[in-house]
Structures are given as C-alpha cells and as structure tokens.
Amino acid sequence: MKKLTLYSRLECPLCEIAEELLQTEAVQYEFVDIDDSAELIKQYHVRVPVLSNGQRELDWPYGAKDIQELADG
C-alpha cells in the first residue's frame, strides 16, 4: 500500500471530510497545504481536496473504495 498525498488547505470543509475519510480507512498520507506554494495554488486551487499516489490523482468527490484503489495502485 502506497502512502498518499492529500493536497489541501486549512479551513476547507471538503478537505476536512477527505482527511477524516483517510483516517477512518487507516490510510497513511501526507498533508500538503497548497497555500504554502504559489505553484501548488495554481495547480490545485479549485480542485482541493486532491489525493495523489505519485502517479495518479483523484479529485473530490471520492470514497473509501477509490482511496483503497489509489493506495494499492
């Protein structure tokens, strides 16, 4: 199972839901606040929360099955 990256931002309700889902599924992930980088803001501004396994990305909405497939793939 791959460690995922959650591209997110603080005070984002959808991002909080995505993070809770990752925790519920016990999936390891790294939280990346896109507001720390102008480049990340350009790439993800209207897309967060975005999950990545380094090869593929999932845009919201996604569920437990999607997360597991991304982590396994």
PyMOL Python script that loads the backbone (N, CA, C, O; Angstrom):
from pymol import cmd

cmd.read_pdbstr("""\
ATOM      1  N   MET A   1       0.839  -1.182   0.000  1.00  0.00           N
ATOM      2  CA  MET A   1       0.000   0.000   0.000  1.00  0.00           C
ATOM      3  C   MET A   1       0.888   1.251   0.000  1.00  0.00           C
ATOM      4  O   MET A   1       1.786   1.392   0.830  1.00  0.00           O
ATOM      5  N   LYS A   2       0.620   2.139  -0.935  1.00  0.00           N
ATOM      6  CA  LYS A   2       1.409   3.366  -1.060  1.00  0.00           C
ATOM      7  C   LYS A   2       0.918   4.433  -0.094  1.00  0.00           C
ATOM      8  O   LYS A   2      -0.267   4.497   0.234  1.00  0.00           O
ATOM      9  N   LYS A   3       1.845   5.264   0.354  1.00  0.00           N
ATOM     10  CA  LYS A   3       1.468   6.426   1.139  1.00  0.00           C
ATOM     11  C   LYS A   3       0.936   7.479   0.165  1.00  0.00           C
ATOM     12  O   LYS A   3       1.546   7.743  -0.872  1.00  0.00           O
ATOM     13  N   LEU A   4      -0.194   8.071   0.506  1.00  0.00           N
ATOM     14  CA  LEU A   4      -0.816   9.051  -0.361  1.00  0.00           C
ATOM     15  C   LEU A   4      -0.478  10.470   0.067  1.00  0.00           C
ATOM     16  O   LEU A   4      -0.052  10.706   1.198  1.00  0.00           O
ATOM     17  N   THR A   5      -0.672  11.397  -0.838  1.00  0.00           N
ATOM     18  CA  THR A   5      -0.508  12.813  -0.541  1.00  0.00           C
ATOM     19  C   THR A   5      -1.866  13.472  -0.692  1.00  0.00           C
ATOM     20  O   THR A   5      -2.536  13.314  -1.712  1.00  0.00           O
ATOM     21  N   LEU A   6      -2.268  14.215   0.337  1.00  0.00           N
ATOM     22  CA  LEU A   6      -3.516  14.963   0.312  1.00  0.00           C
ATOM     23  C   LEU A   6      -3.182  16.432   0.098  1.00  0.00           C
ATOM     24  O   LEU A   6      -2.665  17.099   0.994  1.00  0.00           O
ATOM     25  N   TYR A   7      -3.481  16.923  -1.088  1.00  0.00           N
ATOM     26  CA  TYR A   7      -3.310  18.348  -1.377  1.00  0.00           C
ATOM     27  C   TYR A   7      -4.567  19.043  -0.881  1.00  0.00           C
ATOM     28  O   TYR A   7      -5.675  18.750  -1.328  1.00  0.00           O
ATOM     29  N   SER A   8      -4.377  19.962   0.042  1.00  0.00           N
ATOM     30  CA  SER A   8      -5.488  20.504   0.792  1.00  0.00           C
ATOM     31  C   SER A   8      -5.191  21.936   1.201  1.00  0.00           C
ATOM     32  O   SER A   8      -4.179  22.514   0.806  1.00  0.00           O
ATOM     33  N   ARG A   9      -6.078  22.492   1.988  1.00  0.00           N
ATOM     34  CA  ARG A   9      -5.835  23.805   2.589  1.00  0.00           C
ATOM     35  C   ARG A   9      -6.585  23.855   3.915  1.00  0.00           C
ATOM     36  O   ARG A   9      -7.556  23.127   4.124  1.00  0.00           O
ATOM     37  N   LEU A  10      -6.126  24.711   4.790  1.00  0.00           N
ATOM     38  CA  LEU A  10      -6.761  24.852   6.089  1.00  0.00           C
ATOM     39  C   LEU A  10      -8.116  25.533   5.919  1.00  0.00           C
ATOM     40  O   LEU A  10      -8.326  26.305   4.983  1.00  0.00           O
ATOM     41  N   GLU A  11      -9.024  25.236   6.835  1.00  0.00           N
ATOM     42  CA  GLU A  11     -10.368  25.814   6.834  1.00  0.00           C
ATOM     43  C   GLU A  11     -11.139  25.520   5.552  1.00  0.00           C
ATOM     44  O   GLU A  11     -11.878  26.369   5.051  1.00  0.00           O
ATOM     45  N   CYS A  12     -10.962  24.323   5.033  1.00  0.00           N
ATOM     46  CA  CYS A  12     -11.672  23.855   3.841  1.00  0.00           C
ATOM     47  C   CYS A  12     -12.551  22.683   4.283  1.00  0.00           C
ATOM     48  O   CYS A  12     -12.031  21.607   4.580  1.00  0.00           O
ATOM     49  N   PRO A  13     -13.873  22.872   4.332  1.00  0.00           N
ATOM     50  CA  PRO A  13     -14.754  21.798   4.818  1.00  0.00           C
ATOM     51  C   PRO A  13     -14.620  20.486   4.047  1.00  0.00           C
ATOM     52  O   PRO A  13     -14.612  19.418   4.659  1.00  0.00           O
ATOM     53  N   LEU A  14     -14.516  20.544   2.728  1.00  0.00           N
ATOM     54  CA  LEU A  14     -14.355  19.307   1.953  1.00  0.00           C
ATOM     55  C   LEU A  14     -13.031  18.627   2.276  1.00  0.00           C
ATOM     56  O   LEU A  14     -12.947  17.400   2.326  1.00  0.00           O
ATOM     57  N   CYS A  15     -12.007  19.429   2.492  1.00  0.00           N
ATOM     58  CA  CYS A  15     -10.688  18.876   2.840  1.00  0.00           C
ATOM     59  C   CYS A  15     -10.743  18.160   4.182  1.00  0.00           C
ATOM     60  O   CYS A  15     -10.114  17.116   4.362  1.00  0.00           O
ATOM     61  N   GLU A  16     -11.495  18.721   5.120  1.00  0.00           N
ATOM     62  CA  GLU A  16     -11.636  18.090   6.430  1.00  0.00           C
ATOM     63  C   GLU A  16     -12.365  16.752   6.312  1.00  0.00           C
ATOM     64  O   GLU A  16     -12.013  15.784   6.986  1.00  0.00           O
ATOM     65  N   ILE A  17     -13.372  16.707   5.457  1.00  0.00           N
ATOM     66  CA  ILE A  17     -14.090  15.448   5.226  1.00  0.00           C
ATOM     67  C   ILE A  17     -13.146  14.412   4.614  1.00  0.00           C
ATOM     68  O   ILE A  17     -13.136  13.253   5.030  1.00  0.00           O
ATOM     69  N   ALA A  18     -12.356  14.832   3.629  1.00  0.00           N
ATOM     70  CA  ALA A  18     -11.407  13.919   2.989  1.00  0.00           C
ATOM     71  C   ALA A  18     -10.401  13.387   4.005  1.00  0.00           C
ATOM     72  O   ALA A  18     -10.073  12.201   3.997  1.00  0.00           O
ATOM     73  N   GLU A  19      -9.916  14.257   4.872  1.00  0.00           N
ATOM     74  CA  GLU A  19      -8.937  13.834   5.881  1.00  0.00           C
ATOM     75  C   GLU A  19      -9.561  12.842   6.867  1.00  0.00           C
ATOM     76  O   GLU A  19      -8.921  11.862   7.248  1.00  0.00           O
ATOM     77  N   GLU A  20     -10.791  13.090   7.276  1.00  0.00           N
ATOM     78  CA  GLU A  20     -11.485  12.160   8.173  1.00  0.00           C
ATOM     79  C   GLU A  20     -11.667  10.801   7.500  1.00  0.00           C
ATOM     80  O   GLU A  20     -11.525   9.761   8.144  1.00  0.00           O
ATOM     81  N   LEU A  21     -11.980  10.813   6.211  1.00  0.00           N
ATOM     82  CA  LEU A  21     -12.154   9.564   5.465  1.00  0.00           C
ATOM     83  C   LEU A  21     -10.837   8.776   5.411  1.00  0.00           C
ATOM     84  O   LEU A  21     -10.829   7.557   5.585  1.00  0.00           O
ATOM     85  N   LEU A  22      -9.742   9.474   5.173  1.00  0.00           N
ATOM     86  CA  LEU A  22      -8.428   8.814   5.154  1.00  0.00           C
ATOM     87  C   LEU A  22      -8.107   8.202   6.512  1.00  0.00           C
ATOM     88  O   LEU A  22      -7.586   7.090   6.590  1.00  0.00           O
ATOM     89  N   GLN A  23      -8.417   8.924   7.573  1.00  0.00           N
ATOM     90  CA  GLN A  23      -8.155   8.415   8.915  1.00  0.00           C
ATOM     91  C   GLN A  23      -9.038   7.213   9.234  1.00  0.00           C
ATOM     92  O   GLN A  23      -8.581   6.246   9.842  1.00  0.00           O
ATOM     93  N   THR A  24     -10.300   7.275   8.824  1.00  0.00           N
ATOM     94  CA  THR A  24     -11.221   6.162   9.037  1.00  0.00           C
ATOM     95  C   THR A  24     -10.745   4.909   8.316  1.00  0.00           C
ATOM     96  O   THR A  24     -10.859   3.800   8.838  1.00  0.00           O
ATOM     97  N   GLU A  25     -10.214   5.094   7.123  1.00  0.00           N
ATOM     98  CA  GLU A  25      -9.725   3.970   6.323  1.00  0.00           C
ATOM     99  C   GLU A  25      -8.319   3.533   6.726  1.00  0.00           C
ATOM    100  O   GLU A  25      -7.785   2.578   6.163  1.00  0.00           O
ATOM    101  N   ALA A  26      -7.710   4.224   7.698  1.00  0.00           N
ATOM    102  CA  ALA A  26      -6.369   3.911   8.202  1.00  0.00           C
ATOM    103  C   ALA A  26      -5.329   3.914   7.085  1.00  0.00           C
ATOM    104  O   ALA A  26      -4.438   3.065   7.047  1.00  0.00           O
ATOM    105  N   VAL A  27      -5.455   4.880   6.179  1.00  0.00           N
ATOM    106  CA  VAL A  27      -4.518   5.021   5.070  1.00  0.00           C
ATOM    107  C   VAL A  27      -3.468   6.056   5.452  1.00  0.00           C
ATOM    108  O   VAL A  27      -3.807   7.144   5.917  1.00  0.00           O
ATOM    109  N   GLN A  28      -2.197   5.725   5.257  1.00  0.00           N
ATOM    110  CA  GLN A  28      -1.131   6.675   5.536  1.00  0.00           C
ATOM    111  C   GLN A  28      -1.139   7.759   4.469  1.00  0.00           C
ATOM    112  O   GLN A  28      -1.269   7.483   3.276  1.00  0.00           O
ATOM    113  N   TYR A  29      -0.997   8.996   4.924  1.00  0.00           N
ATOM    114  CA  TYR A  29      -0.991  10.103   3.981  1.00  0.00           C
ATOM    115  C   TYR A  29      -0.175  11.260   4.523  1.00  0.00           C
ATOM    116  O   TYR A  29       0.058  11.381   5.726  1.00  0.00           O
ATOM    117  N   GLU A  30       0.246  12.093   3.611  1.00  0.00           N
ATOM    118  CA  GLU A  30       0.946  13.320   3.951  1.00  0.00           C
ATOM    119  C   GLU A  30       0.028  14.479   3.591  1.00  0.00           C
ATOM    120  O   GLU A  30      -0.504  14.531   2.483  1.00  0.00           O
ATOM    121  N   PHE A  31      -0.157  15.402   4.517  1.00  0.00           N
ATOM    122  CA  PHE A  31      -0.977  16.587   4.289  1.00  0.00           C
ATOM    123  C   PHE A  31      -0.093  17.679   3.698  1.00  0.00           C
ATOM    124  O   PHE A  31       0.919  18.048   4.294  1.00  0.00           O
ATOM    125  N   VAL A  32      -0.464  18.195   2.536  1.00  0.00           N
ATOM    126  CA  VAL A  32       0.269  19.290   1.902  1.00  0.00           C
ATOM    127  C   VAL A  32      -0.679  20.476   1.774  1.00  0.00           C
ATOM    128  O   VAL A  32      -1.681  20.409   1.061  1.00  0.00           O
ATOM    129  N   ASP A  33      -0.354  21.559   2.471  1.00  0.00           N
ATOM    130  CA  ASP A  33      -1.154  22.779   2.418  1.00  0.00           C
ATOM    131  C   ASP A  33      -0.763  23.550   1.159  1.00  0.00           C
ATOM    132  O   ASP A  33       0.347  24.075   1.067  1.00  0.00           O
ATOM    133  N   ILE A  34      -1.673  23.617   0.195  1.00  0.00           N
ATOM    134  CA  ILE A  34      -1.338  24.266  -1.074  1.00  0.00           C
ATOM    135  C   ILE A  34      -1.067  25.758  -0.908  1.00  0.00           C
ATOM    136  O   ILE A  34      -0.420  26.368  -1.758  1.00  0.00           O
ATOM    137  N   ASP A  35      -1.555  26.345   0.174  1.00  0.00           N
ATOM    138  CA  ASP A  35      -1.350  27.778   0.393  1.00  0.00           C
ATOM    139  C   ASP A  35       0.102  28.127   0.721  1.00  0.00           C
ATOM    140  O   ASP A  35       0.460  29.303   0.794  1.00  0.00           O
ATOM    141  N   ASP A  36       0.928  27.115   0.916  1.00  0.00           N
ATOM    142  CA  ASP A  36       2.353  27.340   1.181  1.00  0.00           C
ATOM    143  C   ASP A  36       3.169  27.517  -0.100  1.00  0.00           C
ATOM    144  O   ASP A  36       4.367  27.795  -0.033  1.00  0.00           O
ATOM    145  N   SER A  37       2.534  27.358  -1.266  1.00  0.00           N
ATOM    146  CA  SER A  37       3.262  27.410  -2.528  1.00  0.00           C
ATOM    147  C   SER A  37       2.398  28.026  -3.629  1.00  0.00           C
ATOM    148  O   SER A  37       1.296  27.552  -3.902  1.00  0.00           O
ATOM    149  N   ALA A  38       2.904  29.074  -4.251  1.00  0.00           N
ATOM    150  CA  ALA A  38       2.169  29.704  -5.354  1.00  0.00           C
ATOM    151  C   ALA A  38       1.933  28.713  -6.486  1.00  0.00           C
ATOM    152  O   ALA A  38       0.883  28.737  -7.127  1.00  0.00           O
ATOM    153  N   GLU A  39       2.909  27.842  -6.732  1.00  0.00           N
ATOM    154  CA  GLU A  39       2.773  26.839  -7.792  1.00  0.00           C
ATOM    155  C   GLU A  39       1.649  25.847  -7.483  1.00  0.00           C
ATOM    156  O   GLU A  39       0.860  25.493  -8.360  1.00  0.00           O
ATOM    157  N   LEU A  40       1.590  25.403  -6.219  1.00  0.00           N
ATOM    158  CA  LEU A  40       0.526  24.470  -5.836  1.00  0.00           C
ATOM    159  C   LEU A  40      -0.841  25.142  -5.887  1.00  0.00           C
ATOM    160  O   LEU A  40      -1.830  24.505  -6.253  1.00  0.00           O
ATOM    161  N   ILE A  41      -0.907  26.414  -5.527  1.00  0.00           N
ATOM    162  CA  ILE A  41      -2.178  27.139  -5.613  1.00  0.00           C
ATOM    163  C   ILE A  41      -2.658  27.170  -7.058  1.00  0.00           C
ATOM    164  O   ILE A  41      -3.837  26.938  -7.326  1.00  0.00           O
ATOM    165  N   LYS A  42      -1.753  27.456  -7.991  1.00  0.00           N
ATOM    166  CA  LYS A  42      -2.131  27.479  -9.414  1.00  0.00           C
ATOM    167  C   LYS A  42      -2.643  26.119  -9.867  1.00  0.00           C
ATOM    168  O   LYS A  42      -3.605  26.035 -10.630  1.00  0.00           O
ATOM    169  N   GLN A  43      -1.998  25.056  -9.396  1.00  0.00           N
ATOM    170  CA  GLN A  43      -2.332  23.711  -9.852  1.00  0.00           C
ATOM    171  C   GLN A  43      -3.602  23.161  -9.206  1.00  0.00           C
ATOM    172  O   GLN A  43      -4.378  22.469  -9.865  1.00  0.00           O
ATOM    173  N   TYR A  44      -3.823  23.462  -7.920  1.00  0.00           N
ATOM    174  CA  TYR A  44      -4.890  22.792  -7.175  1.00  0.00           C
ATOM    175  C   TYR A  44      -5.973  23.702  -6.612  1.00  0.00           C
ATOM    176  O   TYR A  44      -6.899  23.206  -5.970  1.00  0.00           O
ATOM    177  N   HIS A  45      -5.896  24.991  -6.821  1.00  0.00           N
ATOM    178  CA  HIS A  45      -6.776  25.964  -6.170  1.00  0.00           C
ATOM    179  C   HIS A  45      -8.249  25.551  -6.153  1.00  0.00           C
ATOM    180  O   HIS A  45      -8.847  25.492  -5.079  1.00  0.00           O
ATOM    181  N   VAL A  46      -8.836  25.271  -7.286  1.00  0.00           N
ATOM    182  CA  VAL A  46     -10.260  24.942  -7.337  1.00  0.00           C
ATOM    183  C   VAL A  46     -10.518  23.444  -7.268  1.00  0.00           C
ATOM    184  O   VAL A  46     -11.670  23.014  -7.335  1.00  0.00           O
ATOM    185  N   ARG A  47      -9.465  22.643  -7.137  1.00  0.00           N
ATOM    186  CA  ARG A  47      -9.611  21.186  -7.156  1.00  0.00           C
ATOM    187  C   ARG A  47      -9.555  20.534  -5.778  1.00  0.00           C
ATOM    188  O   ARG A  47     -10.005  19.397  -5.635  1.00  0.00           O
ATOM    189  N   VAL A  48      -9.025  21.203  -4.765  1.00  0.00           N
ATOM    190  CA  VAL A  48      -8.828  20.555  -3.465  1.00  0.00           C
ATOM    191  C   VAL A  48     -10.154  20.084  -2.885  1.00  0.00           C
ATOM    192  O   VAL A  48     -11.185  20.727  -3.082  1.00  0.00           O
ATOM    193  N   PRO A  49     -10.129  18.975  -2.178  1.00  0.00           N
ATOM    194  CA  PRO A  49      -9.003  18.124  -1.821  1.00  0.00           C
ATOM    195  C   PRO A  49      -8.653  17.120  -2.932  1.00  0.00           C
ATOM    196  O   PRO A  49      -9.525  16.445  -3.479  1.00  0.00           O
ATOM    197  N   VAL A  50      -7.369  17.045  -3.244  1.00  0.00           N
ATOM    198  CA  VAL A  50      -6.868  16.129  -4.257  1.00  0.00           C
ATOM    199  C   VAL A  50      -5.974  15.100  -3.581  1.00  0.00           C
ATOM    200  O   VAL A  50      -5.118  15.448  -2.768  1.00  0.00           O
ATOM    201  N   LEU A  51      -6.178  13.834  -3.919  1.00  0.00           N
ATOM    202  CA  LEU A  51      -5.341  12.747  -3.410  1.00  0.00           C
ATOM    203  C   LEU A  51      -4.433  12.257  -4.523  1.00  0.00           C
ATOM    204  O   LEU A  51      -4.859  12.125  -5.670  1.00  0.00           O
ATOM    205  N   SER A  52      -3.180  11.988  -4.179  1.00  0.00           N
ATOM    206  CA  SER A  52      -2.219  11.507  -5.164  1.00  0.00           C
ATOM    207  C   SER A  52      -1.420  10.346  -4.597  1.00  0.00           C
ATOM    208  O   SER A  52      -1.114  10.301  -3.405  1.00  0.00           O
ATOM    209  N   ASN A  53      -1.085   9.400  -5.486  1.00  0.00           N
ATOM    210  CA  ASN A  53      -0.164   8.326  -5.100  1.00  0.00           C
ATOM    211  C   ASN A  53       1.183   8.494  -5.795  1.00  0.00           C
ATOM    212  O   ASN A  53       2.017   7.589  -5.782  1.00  0.00           O
ATOM    213  N   GLY A  54       1.385   9.665  -6.404  1.00  0.00           N
ATOM    214  CA  GLY A  54       2.633   9.934  -7.107  1.00  0.00           C
ATOM    215  C   GLY A  54       2.550   9.650  -8.596  1.00  0.00           C
ATOM    216  O   GLY A  54       3.369  10.134  -9.377  1.00  0.00           O
ATOM    217  N   GLN A  55       1.550   8.858  -8.989  1.00  0.00           N
ATOM    218  CA  GLN A  55       1.352   8.526 -10.400  1.00  0.00           C
ATOM    219  C   GLN A  55      -0.018   8.953 -10.898  1.00  0.00           C
ATOM    220  O   GLN A  55      -0.190   9.311 -12.063  1.00  0.00           O
ATOM    221  N   ARG A  56      -0.977   8.909 -10.006  1.00  0.00           N
ATOM    222  CA  ARG A  56      -2.364   9.226 -10.347  1.00  0.00           C
ATOM    223  C   ARG A  56      -2.949  10.151  -9.302  1.00  0.00           C
ATOM    224  O   ARG A  56      -2.521  10.141  -8.148  1.00  0.00           O
ATOM    225  N   GLU A  57      -3.933  10.955  -9.700  1.00  0.00           N
ATOM    226  CA  GLU A  57      -4.600  11.856  -8.768  1.00  0.00           C
ATOM    227  C   GLU A  57      -6.103  11.623  -8.803  1.00  0.00           C
ATOM    228  O   GLU A  57      -6.676  11.273  -9.835  1.00  0.00           O
ATOM    229  N   LEU A  58      -6.727  11.826  -7.643  1.00  0.00           N
ATOM    230  CA  LEU A  58      -8.180  11.779  -7.529  1.00  0.00           C
ATOM    231  C   LEU A  58      -8.676  13.149  -7.120  1.00  0.00           C
ATOM    232  O   LEU A  58      -8.216  13.713  -6.128  1.00  0.00           O
ATOM    233  N   ASP A  59      -9.610  13.682  -7.880  1.00  0.00           N
ATOM    234  CA  ASP A  59     -10.281  14.918  -7.496  1.00  0.00           C
ATOM    235  C   ASP A  59     -11.537  14.558  -6.703  1.00  0.00           C
ATOM    236  O   ASP A  59     -12.142  13.508  -6.919  1.00  0.00           O
ATOM    237  N   TRP A  60     -11.915  15.434  -5.794  1.00  0.00           N
ATOM    238  CA  TRP A  60     -13.125  15.253  -4.999  1.00  0.00           C
ATOM    239  C   TRP A  60     -14.332  15.270  -5.922  1.00  0.00           C
ATOM    240  O   TRP A  60     -14.340  16.080  -6.849  1.00  0.00           O
ATOM    241  N   PRO A  61     -15.333  14.456  -5.745  1.00  0.00           N
ATOM    242  CA  PRO A  61     -15.555  13.556  -4.610  1.00  0.00           C
ATOM    243  C   PRO A  61     -14.980  12.158  -4.856  1.00  0.00           C
ATOM    244  O   PRO A  61     -14.944  11.668  -5.985  1.00  0.00           O
ATOM    245  N   TYR A  62     -14.535  11.541  -3.773  1.00  0.00           N
ATOM    246  CA  TYR A  62     -14.063  10.159  -3.816  1.00  0.00           C
ATOM    247  C   TYR A  62     -14.467   9.482  -2.518  1.00  0.00           C
ATOM    248  O   TYR A  62     -14.720  10.132  -1.503  1.00  0.00           O
ATOM    249  N   GLY A  63     -14.521   8.169  -2.578  1.00  0.00           N
ATOM    250  CA  GLY A  63     -14.947   7.399  -1.413  1.00  0.00           C
ATOM    251  C   GLY A  63     -13.882   6.418  -0.969  1.00  0.00           C
ATOM    252  O   GLY A  63     -12.763   6.406  -1.482  1.00  0.00           O
ATOM    253  N   ALA A  64     -14.260   5.593  -0.001  1.00  0.00           N
ATOM    254  CA  ALA A  64     -13.325   4.641   0.582  1.00  0.00           C
ATOM    255  C   ALA A  64     -12.740   3.693  -0.469  1.00  0.00           C
ATOM    256  O   ALA A  64     -11.541   3.413  -0.460  1.00  0.00           O
ATOM    257  N   LYS A  65     -13.592   3.202  -1.371  1.00  0.00           N
ATOM    258  CA  LYS A  65     -13.116   2.265  -2.402  1.00  0.00           C
ATOM    259  C   LYS A  65     -12.091   2.960  -3.318  1.00  0.00           C
ATOM    260  O   LYS A  65     -11.071   2.368  -3.669  1.00  0.00           O
ATOM    261  N   ASP A  66     -12.363   4.197  -3.696  1.00  0.00           N
ATOM    262  CA  ASP A  66     -11.429   4.959  -4.547  1.00  0.00           C
ATOM    263  C   ASP A  66     -10.084   5.145  -3.852  1.00  0.00           C
ATOM    264  O   ASP A  66      -9.029   5.013  -4.472  1.00  0.00           O
ATOM    265  N   ILE A  67     -10.133   5.452  -2.563  1.00  0.00           N
ATOM    266  CA  ILE A  67      -8.906   5.676  -1.795  1.00  0.00           C
ATOM    267  C   ILE A  67      -8.083   4.396  -1.734  1.00  0.00           C
ATOM    268  O   ILE A  67      -6.870   4.420  -1.943  1.00  0.00           O
ATOM    269  N   GLN A  68      -8.754   3.266  -1.443  1.00  0.00           N
ATOM    270  CA  GLN A  68      -8.040   1.990  -1.351  1.00  0.00           C
ATOM    271  C   GLN A  68      -7.406   1.617  -2.700  1.00  0.00           C
ATOM    272  O   GLN A  68      -6.270   1.145  -2.748  1.00  0.00           O
ATOM    273  N   GLU A  69      -8.141   1.832  -3.779  1.00  0.00           N
ATOM    274  CA  GLU A  69      -7.589   1.520  -5.108  1.00  0.00           C
ATOM    275  C   GLU A  69      -6.388   2.389  -5.420  1.00  0.00           C
ATOM    276  O   GLU A  69      -5.412   1.905  -5.992  1.00  0.00           O
ATOM    277  N   LEU A  70      -6.438   3.661  -5.058  1.00  0.00           N
ATOM    278  CA  LEU A  70      -5.310   4.562  -5.285  1.00  0.00           C
ATOM    279  C   LEU A  70      -4.108   4.137  -4.440  1.00  0.00           C
ATOM    280  O   LEU A  70      -2.975   4.141  -4.922  1.00  0.00           O
ATOM    281  N   ALA A  71      -4.353   3.776  -3.201  1.00  0.00           N
ATOM    282  CA  ALA A  71      -3.271   3.351  -2.303  1.00  0.00           C
ATOM    283  C   ALA A  71      -2.658   2.023  -2.756  1.00  0.00           C
ATOM    284  O   ALA A  71      -1.459   1.807  -2.584  1.00  0.00           O
ATOM    285  N   ASP A  72      -3.462   1.144  -3.329  1.00  0.00           N
ATOM    286  CA  ASP A  72      -2.971  -0.157  -3.787  1.00  0.00           C
ATOM    287  C   ASP A  72      -2.311  -0.079  -5.150  1.00  0.00           C
ATOM    288  O   ASP A  72      -1.518  -0.947  -5.515  1.00  0.00           O
ATOM    289  N   GLY A  73      -2.643   0.979  -5.915  1.00  0.00           N
ATOM    290  CA  GLY A  73      -2.179   1.059  -7.288  1.00  0.00           C
ATOM    291  C   GLY A  73      -0.925   1.820  -7.416  1.00  0.00           C
ATOM    292  O   GLY A  73      -0.407   1.975  -8.522  1.00  0.00           O
TER     293      GLY A  73
END
""", "prot")
cmd.dss("prot")
cmd.show_as("cartoon", "prot")
cmd.util.cbc("prot")
cmd.orient("prot")
